[in-house]
Each structure stands twice: as structure tokens, then as C-alpha cells.
Amino acid sequence: MAVYSEKGGVGKTALASGLVAAAAARGMRVLAVDLDPRHTLTDELGVDSPAYSVNDLLFIDPNDPDPADAAELVQDALSPAGEAWPDLVRVLAAERALSHREVDATIGLEHRLARAVRGVIDVDLVVIDVPPRAGGRLAGAALVTANVVVIPATLTLDGYIGAGEAMTTVRHIQRGPNPDLQVAGIVRSITPRPVRQIHQELDRQLAETYPDLLLDARIPHYAVREEARTASVPITSAPGREARTLASAYGSVLDIVIKGD
């Protein structure tokens, strides 16, 4: 599952982390793939200075006539999540150097991630946090790899535009390298309190534009989300009513993805 929008600040990493936490809380074995060079998901999952990152996994030495199979190398790249996270969670971690892959001219780089992920056999769910770069090679790698896409959209103009641009890119991928890619839905993300008229208007536009894709689940904006992120703990283990509300919302999205798959 790829979590994708072509605008930043719409809650992609928050949704990815929440889905990882919700799945692990149910006893699912989860692989979290961080494709954002800012490595926010990596940090949130408690992985610090990985010895082998997803950047190393995707890199191919242009002077090597027979590069190693990513399906074999991936075992070396898997990092356990931090001690606050369930043992069921493993991570393909990101680092700043991953940004170099965006300008990497290596043929077939987008398919290398798919090959690697399919080499991890003891996993129930793969969650890919995708950077917001339209047409980027890392986004392409994520969408070639994924079976489904979840698109977070804030009730802002950026959220609406980001969802539309993501849908356009998904259609290009469906008509090309991954015809089986499906959109699980668009999720209202970081929903504000109180809801003002502008938010209601953008909510209406999302509903009118994507009547069959806009999910009922809403991810509210609560400070406990940032507290859990800062402490590198899953939202499912955070205390209080607001944390439970968030965990339930992520679980609702997970149910939709699993049912659709």
C-alpha cells in the first residue's frame, strides 16, 4: 500500500505511521518502506542511523556488469522498528542520500523496489510512505510496487490539488507499468476543529469530484499525534481519548484497504 499525495503537509507520514501501528496492533507482520529523503517515517518508527538503507538497496553501481538481486539484498536492509514498537514491524529506512535516486539514470530503478519488496516473504502488509514529488523516480518506484494507493487530503486547497495530481499520476501508472494498481480511497486528513466555511466548501468539492473514492473515515487533528511522533511511539499505545479516536480512524482506513485487496 502506497500513501501518496503530490502536496506536502497533508498527513502522508502520519497516515502511514497510523496504518503501521493499527496493523501491528492486530498482530499483522508489517514492512514499512520510507521513500522520503527527509526520513520522517524512519525517525518516527525509532530507527536511528541504519547501517543499510533503502538508498543502498536501490543504488546500482554503473560499473557493475552484474548487480546483485534486490530480492536478496533486501534481507540486509531490513531494520527492526524501535523498542516502543511491536516486534512485528520492520523498516526499509530512508536517509538524506536517498534524494540522489531522484536523478539516478539507472534503467529499471523503479522496478528494483518491487523486486526487493517481493523478496520479503514473511510479511502481511507493506506500507510505503511516498515523497510528494510529481513524476519523481521514487514516487514511480512506489506506485510500480504497490497494489493499492491511499491518498490523504487535508481540507485545504493544497489537499484538494494534491489529491487531484496524485490521481493523474496513478492513471499514468495504471496505463503503463502497473495496470493492476487500485485506489483504495481518499482520506480526509488532519481535519480541523472547528470546521469553518472554507473547510466545508473544500469537503464538498472533494465529495463532488471523487464521489466513489472519498472515504467516510476522517483523521482528526489532535496534539497527541505530534506527541507520539516526537516520542517515536505508535499511536495505538498513546494514552487518552484522542489517541484512541485516532487509532480507531486509522483502523477504519486499514479495514477498507484490506477488504478491497
One Martini backbone bead per residue (centre of mass of N, CA, C, O) as a GRO file, in nm:
protein
  261
    1MET     BB    1   0.093   0.039   0.026
    2ALA     BB    2   0.038   0.365  -0.084
    3VAL     BB    3   0.118   0.692   0.038
    4TYR     BB    4  -0.037   0.964  -0.155
    5SER     BB    5   0.086   1.290  -0.259
    6GLU     BB    6   0.161   1.614  -0.431
    7LYS     BB    7   0.159   1.723  -0.132
    8GLY     BB    8   0.260   1.876   0.136
    9GLY     BB    9   0.116   1.856   0.460
   10VAL     BB   10  -0.128   1.603   0.449
   11GLY     BB   11  -0.045   1.326   0.617
   12LYS     BB   12   0.122   1.079   0.517
   13THR     BB   13   0.298   0.984   0.758
   14ALA     BB   14   0.071   0.964   0.961
   15LEU     BB   15  -0.084   0.746   0.805
   16ALA     BB   16   0.137   0.537   0.782
   17SER     BB   17   0.188   0.505   1.086
   18GLY     BB   18  -0.106   0.433   1.164
   19LEU     BB   19  -0.122   0.174   0.990
   20VAL     BB   20   0.108   0.024   1.121
   21ALA     BB   21  -0.008   0.026   1.409
   22ALA     BB   22  -0.283  -0.109   1.349
   23ALA     BB   23  -0.168  -0.373   1.233
   24ALA     BB   24   0.014  -0.459   1.472
   25ALA     BB   25  -0.223  -0.465   1.684
   26ARG     BB   26  -0.341  -0.727   1.509
   27GLY     BB   27  -0.075  -0.911   1.427
   28MET     BB   28   0.072  -0.789   1.195
   29ARG     BB   29   0.307  -0.806   0.947
   30VAL     BB   30   0.530  -0.523   0.894
   31LEU     BB   31   0.630  -0.314   0.618
   32ALA     BB   32   0.823  -0.020   0.619
   33VAL     BB   33   0.850   0.231   0.360
   34ASP     BB   34   1.097   0.485   0.312
   35LEU     BB   35   1.098   0.744   0.041
   36ASP     BB   36   1.187   0.986   0.222
   37PRO     BB   37   1.467   1.185   0.266
   38ARG     BB   38   1.357   1.299   0.551
   39HIS     BB   39   1.293   1.043   0.741
   40THR     BB   40   1.028   1.049   0.923
   41LEU     BB   41   0.936   0.754   0.953
   42THR     BB   42   1.197   0.642   1.058
   43ASP     BB   43   1.197   0.809   1.318
   44GLU     BB   44   0.916   0.723   1.426
   45LEU     BB   45   1.016   0.407   1.426
   46GLY     BB   46   1.312   0.416   1.572
   47VAL     BB   47   1.533   0.466   1.344
   48ASP     BB   48   1.894   0.484   1.383
   49SER     BB   49   2.133   0.482   1.175
   50PRO     BB   50   2.140   0.293   0.934
   51ALA     BB   51   2.352   0.071   0.773
   52TYR     BB   52   2.100   0.002   0.571
   53SER     BB   53   1.931   0.138   0.306
   54VAL     BB   54   1.720   0.212   0.048
   55ASN     BB   55   1.945   0.345  -0.109
   56ASP     BB   56   2.131   0.096  -0.126
   57LEU     BB   57   1.922  -0.087  -0.264
   58LEU     BB   58   1.881   0.100  -0.532
   59PHE     BB   59   2.165   0.100  -0.593
   60ILE     BB   60   2.370   0.109  -0.899
   61ASP     BB   61   2.656   0.022  -1.032
   62PRO     BB   62   2.766   0.122  -1.345
   63ASN     BB   63   3.032  -0.090  -1.328
   64ASP     BB   64   2.828  -0.326  -1.289
   65PRO     BB   65   2.741  -0.607  -1.482
   66ASP     BB   66   2.622  -0.772  -1.199
   67PRO     BB   67   2.393  -0.701  -1.009
   68ALA     BB   68   2.238  -0.745  -0.737
   69ASP     BB   69   1.968  -0.881  -0.599
   70ALA     BB   70   1.716  -0.725  -0.431
   71ALA     BB   71   1.582  -0.987  -0.305
   72GLU     BB   72   1.852  -1.036  -0.137
   73LEU     BB   73   1.937  -0.754  -0.010
   74VAL     BB   74   1.686  -0.689   0.174
   75GLN     BB   75   1.773  -0.841   0.432
   76ASP     BB   76   1.997  -0.621   0.504
   77ALA     BB   77   1.782  -0.367   0.514
   78LEU     BB   78   1.640  -0.464   0.758
   79SER     BB   79   1.474  -0.299   1.025
   80PRO     BB   80   1.399  -0.259   1.332
   81ALA     BB   81   1.202  -0.128   1.528
   82GLY     BB   82   1.158   0.025   1.792
   83GLU     BB   83   1.098  -0.053   2.127
   84ALA     BB   84   0.792   0.068   2.114
   85TRP     BB   85   0.757  -0.137   1.899
   86PRO     BB   86   0.662  -0.396   1.751
   87ASP     BB   87   0.819  -0.686   1.629
   88LEU     BB   88   0.639  -0.680   1.354
   89VAL     BB   89   0.825  -0.435   1.276
   90ARG     BB   90   0.968  -0.326   0.970
   91VAL     BB   91   1.244  -0.144   0.796
   92LEU     BB   92   1.288   0.075   0.521
   93ALA     BB   93   1.518   0.306   0.533
   94ALA     BB   94   1.595   0.642   0.538
   95GLU     BB   95   1.792   0.904   0.372
   96ARG     BB   96   1.928   1.177   0.234
   97ALA     BB   97   2.069   1.019  -0.011
   98LEU     BB   98   1.801   0.938  -0.159
   99SER     BB   99   1.782   1.189  -0.349
  100HIS     BB  100   1.973   1.071  -0.577
  101ARG     BB  101   1.754   0.883  -0.714
  102GLU     BB  102   1.598   1.108  -0.874
  103VAL     BB  103   1.878   1.130  -1.077
  104ASP     BB  104   1.880   0.841  -1.162
  105ALA     BB  105   1.962   0.664  -1.476
  106THR     BB  106   1.880   0.391  -1.411
  107ILE     BB  107   1.763   0.113  -1.537
  108GLY     BB  108   1.489  -0.003  -1.347
  109LEU     BB  109   1.462   0.126  -1.063
  110GLU     BB  110   1.152   0.103  -1.006
  111HIS     BB  111   1.169  -0.227  -0.998
  112ARG     BB  112   1.358  -0.278  -0.753
  113LEU     BB  113   1.157  -0.248  -0.524
  114ALA     BB  114   0.962  -0.472  -0.604
  115ARG     BB  115   1.171  -0.696  -0.584
  116ALA     BB  116   1.238  -0.657  -0.286
  117VAL     BB  117   0.955  -0.685  -0.154
  118ARG     BB  118   0.912  -0.980  -0.277
  119GLY     BB  119   1.155  -1.092  -0.086
  120VAL     BB  120   0.943  -1.055   0.148
  121ILE     BB  121   0.763  -1.321   0.296
  122ASP     BB  122   0.714  -1.233   0.619
  123VAL     BB  123   0.434  -1.062   0.526
  124ASP     BB  124   0.116  -0.876   0.532
  125LEU     BB  125   0.226  -0.566   0.515
  126VAL     BB  126   0.278  -0.280   0.301
  127VAL     BB  127   0.416   0.049   0.374
  128ILE     BB  128   0.433   0.347   0.168
  129ASP     BB  129   0.623   0.637   0.184
  130VAL     BB  130   0.567   0.916  -0.025
  131PRO     BB  131   0.694   1.153  -0.199
  132PRO     BB  132   0.606   1.497  -0.317
  133ARG     BB  133   0.693   1.408  -0.641
  134ALA     BB  134   0.631   1.478  -0.946
  135GLY     BB  135   0.761   1.222  -1.143
  136GLY     BB  136   0.929   1.069  -0.961
  137ARG     BB  137   1.119   0.788  -0.899
  138LEU     BB  138   1.009   0.717  -0.617
  139ALA     BB  139   0.712   0.727  -0.685
  140GLY     BB  140   0.730   0.521  -0.910
  141ALA     BB  141   0.829   0.286  -0.733
  142ALA     BB  142   0.581   0.275  -0.551
  143LEU     BB  143   0.357   0.235  -0.786
  144VAL     BB  144   0.484  -0.028  -0.897
  145THR     BB  145   0.463  -0.191  -0.620
  146ALA     BB  146   0.178  -0.143  -0.568
  147ASN     BB  147  -0.171  -0.223  -0.526
  148VAL     BB  148  -0.234   0.034  -0.343
  149VAL     BB  149  -0.394   0.358  -0.280
  150VAL     BB  150  -0.357   0.625  -0.045
  151ILE     BB  151  -0.523   0.952  -0.011
  152PRO     BB  152  -0.443   1.235   0.142
  153ALA     BB  153  -0.675   1.512   0.250
  154THR     BB  154  -0.698   1.818   0.310
  155LEU     BB  155  -0.906   2.109   0.393
  156THR     BB  156  -0.744   2.226   0.134
  157LEU     BB  157  -0.608   2.327  -0.150
  158ASP     BB  158  -0.365   2.136  -0.138
  159GLY     BB  159  -0.525   1.880  -0.087
  160TYR     BB  160  -0.690   1.887  -0.349
  161ILE     BB  161  -0.455   1.904  -0.550
  162GLY     BB  162  -0.293   1.655  -0.455
  163ALA     BB  163  -0.514   1.451  -0.528
  164GLY     BB  164  -0.536   1.514  -0.830
  165GLU     BB  165  -0.237   1.459  -0.904
  166ALA     BB  166  -0.232   1.169  -0.803
  167MET     BB  167  -0.449   1.059  -0.996
  168THR     BB  168  -0.294   1.117  -1.255
  169THR     BB  169  -0.049   0.938  -1.193
  170VAL     BB  170  -0.201   0.675  -1.155
  171ARG     BB  171  -0.310   0.658  -1.445
  172HIS     BB  172  -0.032   0.632  -1.578
  173ILE     BB  173   0.046   0.368  -1.434
  174GLN     BB  174  -0.201   0.198  -1.530
  175ARG     BB  175  -0.110   0.250  -1.847
  176GLY     BB  176   0.159   0.096  -1.768
  177PRO     BB  177   0.350  -0.067  -1.526
  178ASN     BB  178   0.051  -0.078  -1.336
  179PRO     BB  179  -0.260  -0.202  -1.405
  180ASP     BB  180  -0.338  -0.309  -1.092
  181LEU     BB  181  -0.374  -0.044  -0.974
  182GLN     BB  182  -0.535   0.087  -0.680
  183VAL     BB  183  -0.785   0.290  -0.528
  184ALA     BB  184  -0.896   0.296  -0.205
  185GLY     BB  185  -0.871   0.616  -0.129
  186ILE     BB  186  -0.986   0.917   0.023
  187VAL     BB  187  -0.852   1.103   0.303
  188ARG     BB  188  -0.936   1.285   0.560
  189SER     BB  189  -0.688   1.511   0.683
  190ILE     BB  190  -0.634   1.694   0.944
  191THR     BB  191  -0.892   1.778   1.076
  192PRO     BB  192  -1.050   2.048   1.188
  193ARG     BB  193  -1.082   2.267   1.488
  194PRO     BB  194  -1.297   2.416   1.366
  195VAL     BB  195  -1.531   2.407   1.112
  196ARG     BB  196  -1.524   2.591   0.834
  197GLN     BB  197  -1.638   2.708   0.544
  198ILE     BB  198  -1.386   2.630   0.374
  199HIS     BB  199  -1.389   2.334   0.459
  200GLN     BB  200  -1.671   2.266   0.353
  201GLU     BB  201  -1.610   2.335   0.057
  202LEU     BB  202  -1.377   2.127   0.017
  203ASP     BB  203  -1.542   1.886   0.094
  204ARG     BB  204  -1.746   1.915  -0.137
  205GLN     BB  205  -1.541   1.891  -0.369
  206LEU     BB  206  -1.445   1.609  -0.304
  207ALA     BB  207  -1.724   1.470  -0.323
  208GLU     BB  208  -1.780   1.556  -0.623
  209THR     BB  209  -1.513   1.443  -0.756
  210TYR     BB  210  -1.509   1.170  -0.535
  211PRO     BB  211  -1.772   0.980  -0.473
  212ASP     BB  212  -1.619   0.676  -0.478
  213LEU     BB  213  -1.343   0.760  -0.287
  214LEU     BB  214  -1.455   0.895  -0.042
  215LEU     BB  215  -1.411   0.848   0.280
  216ASP     BB  216  -1.548   0.833   0.597
  217ALA     BB  217  -1.289   0.857   0.711
  218ARG     BB  218  -1.131   1.054   0.973
  219ILE     BB  219  -0.843   1.264   1.050
  220PRO     BB  220  -0.777   1.419   1.319
  221HIS     BB  221  -0.664   1.702   1.501
  222TYR     BB  222  -0.405   1.607   1.731
  223ALA     BB  223  -0.148   1.644   1.957
  224VAL     BB  224  -0.085   1.338   2.012
  225ARG     BB  225   0.044   1.284   1.741
  226GLU     BB  226   0.304   1.455   1.792
  227GLU     BB  227   0.388   1.312   2.051
  228ALA     BB  228   0.430   1.032   1.929
  229ARG     BB  229   0.633   1.115   1.715
  230THR     BB  230   0.852   1.233   1.907
  231ALA     BB  231   0.863   0.948   2.079
  232SER     BB  232   0.842   0.695   1.895
  233VAL     BB  233   0.528   0.603   1.904
  234PRO     BB  234   0.246   0.445   1.890
  235ILE     BB  235  -0.081   0.544   1.884
  236THR     BB  236  -0.188   0.271   2.023
  237SER     BB  237  -0.011   0.353   2.305
  238ALA     BB  238  -0.149   0.600   2.359
  239PRO     BB  239  -0.307   0.807   2.567
  240GLY     BB  240  -0.639   0.854   2.549
  241ARG     BB  241  -0.906   0.956   2.361
  242GLU     BB  242  -0.760   1.075   2.109
  243ALA     BB  243  -0.587   0.828   2.048
  244ARG     BB  244  -0.828   0.636   2.006
  245THR     BB  245  -0.951   0.789   1.771
  246LEU     BB  246  -0.713   0.761   1.580
  247ALA     BB  247  -0.684   0.453   1.583
  248SER     BB  248  -0.969   0.407   1.468
  249ALA     BB  249  -0.927   0.555   1.199
  250TYR     BB  250  -0.697   0.380   1.096
  251GLY     BB  251  -0.857   0.115   1.112
  252SER     BB  252  -1.070   0.193   0.900
  253VAL     BB  253  -0.875   0.216   0.664
  254LEU     BB  254  -0.762  -0.069   0.681
  255ASP     BB  255  -1.026  -0.218   0.625
  256ILE     BB  256  -1.062  -0.110   0.336
  257VAL     BB  257  -0.802  -0.222   0.216
  258ILE     BB  258  -0.840  -0.521   0.284
  259LYS     BB  259  -1.112  -0.559   0.143
  260GLY     BB  260  -1.013  -0.468  -0.143
  261ASP     BB  261  -0.773  -0.692  -0.152
   0.00000   0.00000   0.00000
